[in-house]
């Protein structure tokens, strides 16, 4: 895999062109051959994707993990998640690209479903999901009245179908905390390099620092300080694994003004130095 200084941000499956529709549906064969059936490491800032394999296989790399996308399986990739795809030539499958506003509409009506769609997951493509997919792709190709509204509705039903078996029923009492943590996650994505502390995020969320700590404790079992730093270092891991940017520059980008302090904090949480992490990851990927 080619290493670059920055992880590319794609708008579509292998492309940087503007998003062309309210939802986008295509087959692997529509675009993958143009890229030799390989889409390098990238992320989507304001878009989720679902990869569904009907016949064939692909290796999909999501952040640090690699898994097989085989017959009758799907992978959901949330916004901002780094991923890469190598597809066996001639494989038949679908890529559904979903802009963030469709996800936001789901999250506003169902905190449980919004939480599931905030992270990548995979599973088997059951008949209900495939039935909705058929309607979705048919609508995408059509020029029917109110097409965009129908596309959004079918896409939300499709996402509900793929997420249905991914988690146990949530604790209703925690739903308020979950919504606040998702707001925190969105703020962290914007301010990872600003070295915001819990008090800064609490102020932006119009809550107290103590309440922010409860939100993190109730939802992820960590203090707000630990949760924020872990998010920063998770981004450091992505940059170390998927770019050749110097370690010190990665630290600067993420708000660590002292390279040695960045290395110490990274080692304290990851048990290896940034350089050792990059070397181990690169060796495992070969």
N, C-alpha and C positions, 0 to 999 in steps of 0.2 A: 504493500500500500504506500502510495506516495505521501510523504510528510510535508506539511506546509506550515507556515508561521501562524496561520489562523484556521480554525475549523470553518469550512464554508457554510454559509447559510443559504439553503435552497428554498425556492418557492414551490417547486413541484418535484416529482420523481426524477432526479438527475438534472434538473434545469434551474436556472436562476431568473427565468422570465417571470413577469408579473402573474399573479394568480388569475386565471381566465374566467372563472365561473364561481357560482355560489358553493358548489361542491364539484370535485373533479373525479371522474372514474376512467380508468384505462386498464388495458391488459399489459402484462409484462412484455409481450411481443411488440407492443406499440412503441416502446421507447428503449427498452433494455438493449436490443441489438446495436443501437447507435453508440452505446457505451461498452461494447464487448461483454454485455451481460454482467457488468460490475458497476455498482454505484459506490464511490468512495465515501469515507467518513464525512458526515455533514450533520447539520441540524436544521430545524425549521423554527423560526422565531414565533410565528403566529399561526401555526398549523399542526394538526395531528394527522397521522396516516395509519391505515390498516392495510396490511399485506396478507392476501389470502391465496394459498396454493391449491389449485385444483388437481394438477398433474405435474409431477416433477419434484424438484427440491431446490432449496437455496440455503446458504449459510448467512444468517443475519447476526450482526454484531451490534449490541446495544450497550453503550458505555463500555464497561470492562468485560462483559460476558458475551460469549458466542454460542448460538444454538441453531439447530436444524429446523428449517421451515419445510415440512414434508406434506404429502398428500393430505388434503382435508384439514389442514391446520391454518391458524391465523396468528399474526403478531400485531398488537396495537402499540404504536409509538406515540407518546405524548409530546407536546411542544417542548422545545429546548433540549430534548434528549438526543445525544450524539449516536448516530447509527450508520452502518454500512451494510451493503447487500451484495453477495455474489450468487448469481442465479445460474443453475445448470442450463446450458443452451437448449432451446426448444421447450422449456417449461411453460405451463399454462397457468396463469393466475391473475388476480386483480390487485390493483393499487387504488385505494380510495383516499383522497386527500381532502381534509376537512378544515376549513378556516376556523380561527379561534372564536368568532362570534357565534358559531353554531354550538361549540362547547360551552360558551358562557350561557347560552339560552338553556342548556340542560342543567348546568350548575345552579342557575337561579331557581329552577323548579324542583330540583332533587339534589340535596346536599350529598346524599349517599352516592348517587351516580356520578356527580361531579368529582367526588373524592376518588372514585375508582379510575376515572378518566384522567386524573392528574399524573398517573404513573404508567409505565409500559407494562403489558401483560400479554400472555399468549394462551391459546386453547384450541379445542376442536371446533370446527365449523359445523354446527348442528343444522338440521333441516329448517328450523325457524329462521335462523340467521341467513341461510342461503336463499330462502324464499324472499326475504326482504331485499337481499342483495340483487336478486333478479329484477324485482320491481324498480330498485334504485337505478340500475344500469339502463333499464328500458326507458325510464323517465329522463335520464341524462341525455340519451340520444334523441329524445322527442322534441317537438315544438308545441306541446300541448298548452292550453291556457293555464295560467297560474303555475307554470312549470317550476319556478324558483321556490315558491311556497311548498309545493309538493316535494321537491328535492330535499328541502330542509326538514320537513316532517318525516320523510322516509329515512334520512340520515340519522335523525335522533332516535327513531325506532331501531335502526340497525345498530347503533352504538349501545342502546339499552340491551339488545339481544346478545351482543358479544360480551357485555359486562355481567350479564345475569348470574353466571355461575362462578364469578371470580372471588367472591368474599362472602363471609357469613353476614347475617343481618346485623346492621350497626346498632349501637346503643343510642336511642333517640336523645338521651340526655346529653350526648357528646356532640350532637350535630352543630350546635352553636360554636363550640370550640373548633370543630373541623372547618367551618366557614371562615373563622378568624385566622386559622392557620393557613388556609389557602390564600387569604389576603396577604398574610406575612410572606408566603412563598413568592407571590407576584412582586412584592416590594423587594425581596432579596434578589430576584432576577435582575431588577433594575439597578441595585446599589451594591452588588457584590464587591466592586472595586473601591467603594467609598469608605470602607471600614466602619460602617454604622454599627453602633452598639445597641443592646436591647432598648435603652432609653430613647434612642433615635427612632427605632421601629415602633415603639409604643406610642411616641408622640405622633408619628405619621398615621397610626391606626386609631388615634384618639382614645387610647386606653392607658391604664397605668402599667408601669413596668412589672409590678406584682401580678397583674392580670395576664400580661404577656407570658410570664413564667408559668402560670397555671395552664394557659393554652398549650404550651409546649409540653408540659408534664403530662397533661391529660391525653394528648394526641400521639406523642412520640416517645414519652418517657424520658425526656431530656430537659435540662435547663434551657432557657432561651439562649444563654451565652454559648452553650455547647452546640445547640441546634444550628445557630447562625454560623459558628466557626466550621462545623462539619459541612455545611452547604458551600462555604467558601473553598474548603479543601477538596470537596468533590469536584468543583469546577477546576481546581488546580490539577487534579488527577486527569480530567479530560484533556486539558491543555498539554500536560506532560505526555499523555499517550498518543494524542492525535496531531500534535504539531512538533516542530523542531525549535520552537522559541526557547531561548536560553532560560535556565531555571530562575536566575535573578529577575529577568524581565517578567516572567509569570508572577513572581512574588510582587513586583511593583504593580503590575496590572490589577492584582487582587488586594492592593492596599497595604502590603507589607513593605515598609520603607527600608527595613534592615534585612538583607538577604539571609544572613546567618540566623536571625530570629524566625524567618519563614521556614528555613530548613529544620530548625529545632522543633517548631510547632508541628510541621508535617511529620517528622519522625515520631513525635510523641503520640500522634493519633494513628499513623499508618505503619509504625514499626520499621520503616525504612526511610532513607533520605529521598528527596525528590529525584536525584540522579539514579539511585538504585531502583526506585519505582519505575522510572522510564526504561531503564535497561531490562528489568524483569518483564515488563509488559511487552516491549518490543521483541524480546526473545520468545515469549509465549506466542506471539502473533505470527512468527515466521513459519 
